[in-house]
Amino acid sequence: MNITKNLGMLLLAIYLIISGLMGLMGFSLGIIMPILALAAGILILIGK
């Protein structure tokens, strides 16, 4: 697992993971966008 060294991408990954988790906990209307945000954040974080 290779965590990204770019600060902007790291902050984006953290934001996407948090917004995805908040969306899955019921703070938004849709279900697809939080899942995509969570998946994108995790993939950015591990560098894929």
Residue pairs with C-beta under 8 A, 6 or more apart in sequence:
1 46
2 46
2 47
3 10
3 45
3 46
3 47
4 10
4 13
4 44
4 45
4 46
4 47
9 44
10 45
12 41
12 44
13 40
13 41
13 42
13 44
13 45
14 41
14 45
15 41
16 37
16 38
16 40
16 41
16 44
17 37
17 38
17 41
17 42
17 45
18 41
19 34
19 37
20 34
20 35
20 36
20 37
20 38
20 39
20 41
21 34
21 38
22 28
22 34
23 30
23 31
23 33
23 34
23 35
23 37
23 38
24 31
24 34
24 35
24 38
28 34
